[in-house]
Amino acid sequence: MGEVREGEAGTDIRMPGTDGLAATREITADPALAQTKVVVLTPFEIDDYVYQALRAGASGFLGKGVEPSALVDGVRAAVRGDTLLSPAATRGLIRRFLESLTPVATTAHPGVAELTARERELTALVAEGLSNAEIADRLFLSPLTVKTHVNRAMTKLGSRDRAQLVVAAYKYGLAEPLV
């Protein structure tokens, strides 16, 4: 995996030995590494890899052709608890949700019933791809208020980061598919 500092890790999908998906699952499943964020950096921006990486707990997914500044932004976003996906990964992920995920009953996850109306609203806006600042502007809230509600929704739904919150939003019918 290369040099890893405390709290961060990077993987590639097709590493020799343990592949990046398996390594990501191992890292995110280890209680001793609970605060570690994983960003997958790979030349293989295949929809299934993006989906598997996010399900495995990755906090970001970037193509190896990414500009160095975008890579740094992706790592910083992961450390903050946010997510940065490459444009290709984002398009593929949204398309996959639109094609294959059917919302389940909103009671399928116990945390869904605990969400406030505001947390539901902000979760749907996160699923649309809006940043905290964009949500704050749209709803005339402070960015800190948005961050608080988003973090509470993440906690209630068991999401490690915004990417997993988006997955939960579509999976539990909290967000409408984009057309």
Secondary structure, DSSP 8 states (H G I E B T S, - for coil): -----TTEEEE-TT-SSS-HHHHHHHHHH-GGGTT-EEEEEES---HHHHHHHHHTT-SEEEETTS-HHHHHHHHHHHHHT--EE-HHHHHHHHHHHHHH-----TTSSHHHHH--HHHHHHHHHHHTT--HHHHHHHHT--HHHHHHHHHHHHHHHT-SSHHHHHHHHHHTTSS----
